[in-house]
Amino acid sequence: VQLQASGGGLVQAGGALQLSCAASGSILTVGDMAWYRQAPGKQRELVATITGGGSTNYVDSVKGRFAISRVNAKKAVYLQMNSLKPEDTAVYYCNAGIYTTWGSLRQYWGQGTLVTVSS
C-alpha cells in the first residue's frame, strides 16, 4: 500500500495550486484522509481532514482559502489552495487511514510535495 502525492510547485503570493494524492495497493477501504504540512524549522501541522462521508475540518490559518475533497472511487484526496501566502510554503504530506485486504488498519503517508510561495 502506498500514497502518491503530486501537484506542488512554485507560485506567487495570491496564486493557486491543487495537490493530489492517490492510494494504491491491497486496499479494502480508505477511511479518513488528511493533508499535513511542515515548514522549514517547524513541526508538522495538520492542515485539513476529510472523513469517508465528506465532513471536513481545517486549521484556522487556511479556512476560506483551502478546500479538501476526495473521490472515493479513485481512493484519492485533493487540496485546492487559493490565495496562497508566503507562510504557506512547506512540504505537504497526505495521510490516510487504510484498511488492507489482509485485515489491518494503519495510517499511511505520502512522500511529500513541496509548495513554495514567493512574495
Legacy VTK file of the C-alpha trace (Angstrom):
# vtk DataFile Version 3.0
C-alpha trace
ASCII
DATASET POLYDATA
POINTS 119 float
0.000 0.000 0.000
1.284 3.434 -0.857
0.153 7.034 -1.193
1.460 9.042 -4.133
1.243 12.822 -3.855
1.709 15.361 -6.624
0.951 18.938 -7.578
3.431 21.019 -5.639
5.464 23.784 -7.179
6.428 27.439 -7.141
3.677 30.050 -7.190
3.445 33.761 -6.485
1.548 35.076 -3.499
-2.149 35.228 -4.282
-1.912 32.318 -6.677
-3.398 28.843 -6.511
-2.281 25.221 -6.612
-4.041 21.893 -6.357
-2.417 18.942 -4.648
-3.456 15.383 -5.403
-2.819 12.142 -3.579
-3.905 8.654 -4.567
-3.723 5.407 -2.661
-2.862 2.128 -4.334
-2.198 -1.446 -3.370
-4.108 -4.106 -1.460
-6.800 -1.776 -0.133
-10.152 -2.810 1.230
-11.320 0.692 2.039
-9.917 4.124 2.822
-11.055 5.919 5.953
-10.285 9.476 6.990
-7.818 11.333 4.789
-5.818 14.434 5.574
-3.168 16.884 4.475
-0.334 17.947 6.743
2.491 20.378 6.110
5.921 21.015 7.510
7.654 24.331 7.030
11.432 24.662 7.411
12.396 24.577 11.068
8.844 23.882 12.227
6.872 20.883 13.349
4.488 19.108 11.030
0.983 20.523 11.363
-2.428 19.250 10.365
-3.908 21.386 7.595
-7.202 19.709 6.679
-9.104 16.481 7.181
-11.958 14.770 5.402
-13.933 11.759 6.567
-15.198 8.978 4.362
-18.563 10.689 4.374
-17.115 14.014 3.286
-17.051 16.004 6.527
-14.154 18.435 6.574
-12.093 20.390 9.072
-9.362 22.971 8.608
-6.681 24.667 10.642
-7.696 28.280 11.239
-4.884 29.710 9.108
-6.262 28.169 5.888
-10.014 28.460 6.437
-11.685 30.160 3.498
-8.627 29.664 1.278
-8.081 25.898 1.092
-10.559 23.162 0.237
-10.059 19.441 0.806
-12.031 16.933 -1.238
-11.925 13.256 -2.119
-13.088 10.832 -4.773
-13.653 7.515 -3.067
-13.765 5.528 -6.297
-10.251 6.734 -7.068
-9.038 6.417 -3.471
-7.820 9.979 -3.914
-7.737 13.160 -1.876
-7.171 16.680 -3.142
-6.241 20.018 -1.630
-7.221 23.122 -3.566
-5.149 26.007 -2.282
-6.206 29.538 -3.217
-4.953 32.969 -2.187
-1.624 31.447 -1.258
0.658 33.306 1.132
4.421 33.009 1.672
3.705 31.447 5.064
2.024 28.536 3.255
5.460 27.489 1.991
6.079 23.952 3.214
6.329 20.327 2.261
2.791 18.975 2.120
2.045 15.374 3.065
-1.106 13.373 2.524
-2.226 10.882 5.128
-4.894 8.207 5.139
-6.254 5.523 7.387
-6.378 2.415 5.226
-7.982 -0.954 5.789
-5.978 -3.508 3.858
-7.224 -6.699 2.280
-5.251 -8.693 4.816
-7.230 -7.165 7.656
-5.035 -4.448 9.114
-5.792 -0.783 9.748
-2.976 1.719 9.854
-2.009 5.222 8.865
-0.104 5.699 5.642
1.837 8.758 4.482
2.598 10.121 1.050
6.127 11.115 0.131
5.581 14.870 0.438
5.337 17.539 -2.208
6.987 20.955 -1.911
4.913 24.113 -2.194
6.844 27.368 -2.410
5.013 30.698 -2.363
7.059 33.719 -3.355
6.233 37.233 -2.175
LINES 1 120
119 0 1 2 3 4 5 6 7 8 9 10 11 12 13 14 15 16 17 18 19 20 21 22 23 24 25 26 27 28 29 30 31 32 33 34 35 36 37 38 39 40 41 42 43 44 45 46 47 48 49 50 51 52 53 54 55 56 57 58 59 60 61 62 63 64 65 66 67 68 69 70 71 72 73 74 75 76 77 78 79 80 81 82 83 84 85 86 87 88 89 90 91 92 93 94 95 96 97 98 99 100 101 102 103 104 105 106 107 108 109 110 111 112 113 114 115 116 117 118
